[in-house]
Amino acid sequence: MSDREATASTGSGARSPGFGTLAVHAGAAPEPVTGAIMVPVFLTSTYVQEAPARHKGYEYSRSGNPTRTALEKAIARLEAPEDDAPTGLCFSSGLGATDTVMKLLSRGDHVVAGNDLYGGTYRLFTTVYERFGLEFTFVDTADAAAVEAAFRPETRLLWIESPSNPLLRIADLSRLAALARARSALSVVDGTFATPCLQRPFDHGIDVVLHSTTKYLGGHSDVVGGAVVVRDRELGERLRFLQNAAGAVPGPLDCFLVHRGIKTLHLRVERHCANATRVAAWLAGDRRVARVHYPGLPEHPGHEVAKRQMRGGFGGMVSFEIAGAGVEEAKRFCSATRVFSLAESLGGVESLIEHPPSMTHASIPPEVRRRSGLADGLIRLSVGIEDPDDLIADLDASFKAM
Ligand SMILES: *Cc1c(COP(=O)(O)O)cnc(C)c1O
């Protein structure tokens, strides 16, 4: 957000605006020619130059596009509102963002990563980057001692998801950031589940924040995208170089959709959190349920850390295990809901249900999954913003139908 935008949105440049104001205004200055309040969708691949290498800041749309610039500024501002010039970079998918971060590394480098990760991240690390000579150790990042023990002299990166997918484990970001820094390794947080609305990893000393904007930032299940934000300028320039060199950039219409989604992020997240809290409490009190994973529940092992490092709620993701149920029962349950749609992905306004072992996390070998605590009968919910009574009634009816 420029000074002009900050002034427009708070009435004075002196106080830094609240999250809702940033969500609505960040990156979105009125278009200078017409005054259009929405950033136009610049459907162009190239830009006419006045003389060779003399141009208005844009040369080719892989390197930069004004619709993308607006989104990149917005996400950077949401993650680092106090910084002068954080670097925000957008990608054609969350995995495109992850892939670009991994290109900071070189053959022989070692990565410590959570053992409860988005399945596609695990797949990229083990099937692609291991072939390129990177080495990975997967540990429970909720256990700081285990993370510390996994470090080697050649460890260059610590990859954290918090809350994690699908077990909603909570990593102590301040502790892990300090651990990585002391060993000259970069710390990365995939903050897709929390969004900048609930958690700001930079406040805890984390170096790189990553999002699948497909999820809560877009928020309407109509676009695939990713983003990376860093505060360090030199690191930002290295990543900007890689973004352009590798080219996993989003198109302008995709950027427009994500940016529009961000304008209501705070309202949606508030309702996602309230609904998920209701659903998790209902599941936890039901005898048909063996375990509920939701960091907002006082009995969740990461609850105290989550309370400290998240603000305003614990997110919209809940996972649970049905008592005595295996794969077949879990699949039947997922097929029986009517308000919850059976689908991969998360973070949209509509509630989704899925079975991680056979869907989002099927690319993780069964024995690796089980070792990480991911039960064969686990069910994951992305709790939407519908009326919570309807969501609970739907789950109740599924128990009866299975
Ligand atoms: C979906 C997801 C990703 C991957 O993002 P895509 O946009 O699907 O490529 C990465 N991390 C988490 C936590 C996710 O949920």
The ligand as an SDF file (V2000), in Angstrom:
LIG
                    3D

 15 15  0  0  0  0  0  0  0  0999 V2000
   -3.0370  -26.7660   -1.3380 C   0  0  0  0  0  0  0  0  0  0  0  0
   -1.8270  -26.6110   -0.5420 C   0  0  0  0  0  0  0  0  0  0  0  0
   -0.5810  -26.4470   -1.1520 C   0  0  0  0  0  0  0  0  0  0  0  0
   -0.3810  -26.5030   -2.6440 C   0  0  0  0  0  0  0  0  0  0  0  0
   -1.0210  -25.4600   -3.2770 O   0  0  0  0  0  0  0  0  0  0  0  0
   -1.6180  -25.5570   -4.7750 P   0  0  0  0  0  0  0  0  0  0  0  0
   -2.1930  -24.2150   -4.9670 O   0  0  0  0  0  0  0  0  0  0  0  0
   -2.6230  -26.6600   -4.7750 O   0  0  0  0  0  0  0  0  0  0  0  0
   -0.4730  -25.8690   -5.6700 O   0  0  0  0  0  0  0  0  0  0  0  0
    0.5090  -26.2360   -0.3250 C   0  0  0  0  0  0  0  0  0  0  0  0
    0.3880  -26.2240    1.0140 N   0  0  0  0  0  0  0  0  0  0  0  0
   -0.7940  -26.3870    1.6230 C   0  0  0  0  0  0  0  0  0  0  0  0
   -0.8590  -26.3530    3.1140 C   0  0  0  0  0  0  0  0  0  0  0  0
   -1.9470  -26.5970    0.8800 C   0  0  0  0  0  0  0  0  0  0  0  0
   -3.1090  -26.7790    1.4930 O   0  0  0  0  0  0  0  0  0  0  0  0
  1  2  1  0
  2  3  1  0
  2 14  2  0
  3  4  1  0
  3 10  2  0
  4  5  1  0
  5  6  1  0
  6  7  2  0
  6  8  1  0
  6  9  1  0
 10 11  1  0
 11 12  2  0
 12 13  1  0
 12 14  1  0
 14 15  1  0
M  END
$$$$
